[in-house]
Amino acid sequence: MLSIILNFRMDIRKHKKGLYFIVLGTVLVGALLVVFRRTDLFSFIKLPFEYTLKSIIWLIIHTLGLSDINPNAFNSSIYLTADTLLSFNIEYLMKKWLFFPIIIVLLTPINQKRKLISALSIIPIHYVSIYFKFLIIIFLYNKGFGQYDGKSVSSAIVYLIYLLLISFWIRTNPGIYEKIANLTKYPQKFIVKKVKELVILLYVLVALKVTIALFQFEPWIQFLFNTSSYILSLFNYQSCVDGLYLFGEKCSIYMEKGCLGIQTTFIFGAFVYLTGVNIRNKLLYIISGIIIINIANILRFVFLFMHLHNYGSYIWNIEVHDMFNLLVYSIVLILWIIWIEKFTDLWKYLRIKDK
């Protein structure tokens, strides 16, 4: 009996080790992206992307120079008219979506020549997609969309193109399932099921980005601000909500839908869904996690308002966006670990499949 229990615990630890690696790797990549965006520590890495960005903008200018828009360029910005400016930075290049399909191709068990040609062909496809993404943003901007909304819709279109390509690649190269199963030591049927679920969730992400562009989510923002205002009143801070603003006597906070953390919340829920079996348990934990993340967001507004009211500026020049990112990443990491340790039934499912 003792031997059975020890073997069971060793199997669980074997599976958990790989899952912990995914969790910690995701958080580490997120933290590095924050540093990458906000500092000059990786300027040698940024440089080729900046040149690529300027090259694409140059092509955009010459493309639109044939139309009535006639833009001019300044650094990484496009002037549609004398008074209308659209700015672009290397975030618009969707670098993660360049490397993601390349990794999938490199994991595919095919001959090296075909693998190399396929991987290299992704690079021009990617930058052609970015070129059309910029055109779509400019087109939507001229149709009355904001730049954030235009970016969401155009990104969704590029995501869709990549998902169709990835789906076609996996369908025509099913050997990739066996390769991933060998690398992860998970049953191949389990890998097939989870890859299909992952692809479906990515299609949902495409739909989510379009939804973010079409709706303003003002009721959600006002709910967060009204709740924050009520909590502030308990500490004798006077505040009121007007649209997307939380006003006080000495300060105000503005919030747009991009700060709601909708995509981060989706990633949290997607991970829980992919690493569980029982639907009821997954849904209950996802709903609980969403509530916790929104409570953290409310507390962020409360403490930020108090600080601005008392000091009038940010300490250490910390940006609100980065504060929220680091806070949410930390909360999501903790929620993931609690899910893996206490609630997921994945280990029992994998042990049964291993027999």
C-alpha positions in Angstrom: 0.0 0.0 0.0 2.8 2.4 0.9 4.5 1.7 -2.4 1.3 2.5 -4.3 0.9 5.8 -2.5 4.6 6.8 -3.1 4.3 5.9 -6.8 1.1 7.9 -7.1 2.8 11.0 -5.5 5.8 10.6 -7.8 3.5 10.5 -10.8 1.7 13.7 -9.6 5.0 15.5 -9.1 6.2 14.4 -12.5 3.1 16.0 -14.1 3.2 19.1 -11.8 6.8 19.8 -12.7 5.9 20.4 -16.3 2.9 22.4 -15.5 4.8 24.6 -13.0 7.3 25.2 -15.7 4.6 26.5 -18.0 3.1 28.7 -15.3 6.4 30.3 -14.1 7.5 30.6 -17.7 4.4 32.5 -18.7 4.8 34.9 -15.7 8.5 35.4 -16.5 7.8 36.2 -20.1 5.1 38.7 -19.0 7.5 40.4 -16.6 10.3 40.5 -19.3 7.8 42.1 -21.7 7.0 44.8 -19.2 10.8 45.5 -18.8 11.3 45.3 -22.5 8.6 47.9 -23.2 9.5 50.4 -20.5 13.2 50.5 -20.3 16.3 50.8 -22.6 18.0 47.7 -21.2 17.2 45.7 -24.3 17.9 48.4 -26.9 20.1 46.1 -28.9 17.1 43.8 -29.3 14.6 46.6 -30.0 16.8 48.1 -32.8 16.0 45.6 -35.6 12.3 45.8 -34.7 12.4 49.6 -34.9 14.0 49.4 -38.3 11.4 46.9 -39.4 8.7 49.2 -38.1 10.0 52.2 -40.0 10.3 50.1 -43.2 6.7 49.0 -42.9 5.6 52.6 -42.3 7.6 53.7 -45.3 5.7 51.2 -47.4 2.4 52.4 -45.9 3.2 56.0 -46.8 4.0 55.1 -50.4 0.8 53.0 -50.6 -1.4 55.7 -49.2 0.4 58.4 -51.2 -1.7 57.2 -54.2 -4.9 58.0 -52.3 -6.5 61.1 -50.9 -5.0 60.6 -47.5 -1.5 61.6 -48.4 0.2 61.0 -45.0 3.6 62.2 -43.9 5.9 60.3 -41.6 7.8 61.4 -38.4 9.8 58.7 -36.6 7.2 56.0 -35.9 4.1 58.1 -36.6 1.8 58.7 -39.5 0.2 62.1 -40.1 -3.1 61.5 -42.0 -3.7 65.3 -42.2 -2.0 68.3 -40.7 -3.9 67.7 -37.4 -4.4 64.0 -37.3 -1.6 61.8 -36.0 -1.5 58.0 -35.6 1.6 56.7 -33.7 2.9 53.2 -34.0 5.5 51.4 -31.9 7.2 48.0 -32.0 4.3 46.5 -30.0 2.2 46.7 -33.1 4.6 44.2 -34.8 3.0 41.3 -32.8 6.4 39.7 -32.2 4.9 36.8 -30.2 2.8 35.8 -33.1 6.0 35.6 -35.3 7.7 33.1 -33.0 4.7 31.0 -32.0 4.1 29.4 -35.5 7.9 29.1 -36.0 8.1 27.0 -32.8 5.2 24.8 -34.0 6.9 24.2 -37.3 10.2 23.4 -35.5 8.4 20.9 -33.3 6.9 19.1 -36.3 8.6 15.8 -37.1 9.4 16.4 -40.8 12.6 16.5 -42.8 15.0 19.4 -41.9 14.9 21.0 -45.4 11.1 21.3 -45.4 11.2 22.4 -41.7 13.7 25.2 -42.4 11.9 26.5 -45.5 8.5 26.5 -43.7 10.0 28.3 -40.7 11.7 31.0 -42.8 8.6 31.5 -45.0 6.6 32.6 -41.9 8.8 35.7 -41.5 7.6 37.4 -44.8 4.1 36.2 -44.2 4.2 37.8 -40.8 5.4 41.2 -42.0 2.9 41.3 -44.9 0.2 40.7 -42.3 1.5 43.6 -40.2 1.5 45.8 -43.3 -2.1 45.1 -43.9 -2.8 45.5 -40.2 -1.5 49.1 -40.4 -3.6 49.7 -43.4 -6.7 48.4 -41.6 -6.0 50.6 -38.6 -5.7 53.7 -40.8 -8.9 52.7 -42.7 -10.9 52.2 -39.5 -9.6 55.4 -38.1 -10.9 57.3 -41.1 -14.2 55.6 -40.5 -14.5 56.9 -37.0 -12.9 54.1 -34.9 -10.4 55.1 -32.3 -6.8 53.9 -32.6 -7.2 51.3 -29.8 -10.3 49.9 -31.4 -8.7 49.8 -34.8 -5.8 48.0 -33.3 -8.1 45.4 -31.7 -10.0 44.7 -34.9 -6.8 44.6 -37.1 -5.0 42.3 -34.6 -8.0 40.0 -34.6 -7.8 39.7 -38.4 -4.1 38.9 -38.2 -4.8 36.4 -35.4 -7.5 34.8 -37.6 -5.0 34.4 -40.5 -2.4 32.8 -38.2 -5.0 30.5 -36.7 -6.1 29.3 -40.1 -2.5 28.7 -41.1 -1.7 26.9 -37.8 -4.9 24.8 -38.0 -4.0 23.8 -41.6 -0.4 22.9 -40.6 -1.5 20.7 -37.7 -4.1 19.0 -39.8 -1.6 18.2 -42.5 1.2 17.2 -40.1 -0.5 15.1 -37.3 2.9 13.8 -36.3 3.2 16.9 -34.2 0.9 15.3 -31.6 3.3 12.4 -31.0 6.3 14.8 -30.8 4.6 16.9 -28.1 3.5 13.8 -26.2 7.1 12.5 -26.2 8.4 15.9 -25.0 5.7 16.3 -22.2 5.3 12.6 -21.3 1.6 13.1 -21.4 -0.7 10.6 -23.3 -1.1 11.4 -27.0 -4.9 11.4 -26.8 -4.8 13.9 -24.0 -2.4 16.1 -26.2 -4.8 15.9 -29.2 -7.8 16.9 -27.0 -6.0 19.8 -25.4 -4.5 21.1 -28.7 -8.0 21.2 -30.2 -9.3 23.0 -27.1 -6.4 25.5 -27.3 -7.1 26.3 -30.9 -10.8 26.8 -30.1 -9.9 29.2 -27.3 -7.7 31.2 -29.6 -10.6 31.6 -32.0 -12.6 32.8 -29.0 -9.8 35.3 -28.3 -10.2 36.6 -31.9 -13.9 37.2 -31.3 -13.1 38.8 -27.9 -10.8 41.3 -29.5 -13.5 42.3 -32.0 -16.0 42.6 -29.1 -13.6 44.9 -27.2 -13.4 47.2 -30.2 -17.2 47.3 -30.7 -18.2 48.0 -27.1 -17.0 50.6 -24.6 -17.7 48.6 -21.4 -18.7 51.9 -19.7 -21.2 50.1 -17.3 -18.3 47.9 -16.1 -16.0 50.8 -15.7 -18.6 52.8 -13.8 -19.3 49.8 -11.5 -15.6 49.6 -10.6 -15.4 53.4 -10.0 -18.7 53.5 -8.0 -17.5 50.7 -5.8 -14.2 52.5 -5.4 -16.0 55.7 -4.6 -18.0 54.0 -1.9 -14.9 52.5 -0.3 -13.2 55.9 -0.4 -16.2 57.4 1.4 -15.6 55.0 4.3 -12.2 56.6 4.7 -13.6 60.1 4.5 -12.3 60.8 0.9 -14.8 62.7 -1.2 -15.2 61.5 -4.8 -17.7 61.2 -7.6 -18.0 59.2 -10.9 -18.6 61.0 -14.2 -18.4 58.7 -17.3 -14.9 57.2 -17.4 -13.5 59.5 -14.6 -13.3 59.2 -10.9 -13.1 62.8 -9.6 -11.9 64.0 -6.2 -11.2 67.4 -4.6 -7.5 67.2 -5.5 -7.2 64.6 -8.2 -8.9 62.5 -10.8 -8.4 59.1 -12.4 -9.3 58.2 -16.0 -9.9 54.7 -17.1 -10.5 53.2 -20.5 -11.5 49.7 -21.5 -7.9 48.7 -22.3 -7.2 48.9 -18.5 -9.9 46.4 -17.6 -7.5 43.5 -18.1 -10.1 41.7 -20.2 -7.5 39.7 -22.2 -5.4 38.9 -19.1 -8.6 37.6 -17.4 -9.3 35.5 -20.5 -5.8 34.0 -20.4 -6.3 33.1 -16.7 -9.6 31.4 -17.5 -8.2 29.6 -20.6 -5.3 28.1 -18.5 -7.7 26.9 -15.8 -10.0 25.4 -18.5 -7.1 23.6 -20.3 -5.7 22.2 -17.1 -8.9 20.7 -15.7 -11.4 18.0 -16.5 -14.6 18.5 -14.5 -16.6 21.4 -16.2 -18.3 22.4 -13.0 -15.1 22.8 -11.0 -13.5 24.7 -13.8 -16.3 27.2 -14.2 -16.6 27.8 -10.4 -12.9 28.5 -10.2 -12.9 30.8 -13.3 -15.8 32.8 -11.9 -14.1 33.1 -8.5 -10.9 34.2 -10.1 -12.6 36.8 -12.2 -14.3 38.2 -9.0 -10.9 38.3 -7.3 -9.2 40.1 -10.2 -11.9 42.7 -10.2 -11.6 43.2 -6.5 -7.9 43.7 -6.9 -8.7 46.3 -9.6 -11.0 48.2 -7.3 -8.4 48.2 -4.5 -5.9 49.5 -7.1 -8.2 52.5 -7.8 -8.8 53.1 -4.1 -5.1 53.2 -3.1 -4.1 55.1 -6.2 -6.7 57.7 -5.5 -5.6 58.0 -1.9 -2.0 58.4 -3.0 -2.8 61.1 -5.6 -5.0 62.9 -3.2 -2.2 63.1 -0.5 0.9 63.5 -2.7 -0.3 64.7 -6.1 2.0 62.4 -8.1 3.3 58.9 -8.4 6.1 57.7 -6.2 9.2 56.4 -8.2 7.5 57.4 -11.4 5.6 54.1 -11.5 3.1 54.0 -14.4 -0.5 53.0 -13.7 -0.4 50.5 -16.5 2.7 48.7 -15.2 1.3 48.7 -11.7 -1.8 46.9 -12.9 0.1 44.5 -15.0 2.4 43.4 -12.1 -0.5 43.2 -9.7 -2.6 41.1 -12.0 0.3 38.9 -13.0 1.0 38.2 -9.3 -2.6 37.5 -8.5 -3.0 35.2 -11.6 0.2 33.3 -10.7 -1.1 32.7 -7.1 -4.5 31.6 -8.5 -2.9 29.3 -10.9 -0.7 27.7 -8.2 -3.7 27.3 -5.9 -5.6 25.7 -8.8 -2.8 23.3 -9.6 -2.2 22.3 -5.9 -5.7 22.2 -4.5 -8.5 22.0 -7.1 -7.6 20.6 -10.5 -8.5 16.9 -11.2 -6.0 16.7 -14.0 -3.6 14.5 -12.0 -6.2 11.8 -11.4 -7.2 11.9 -15.0 -3.6 11.6 -16.3 -2.9 8.7 -13.9 -5.9 6.8 -15.2 -4.8 7.4 -18.8 -1.3 6.3 -18.1 -2.5 2.8 -17.0 
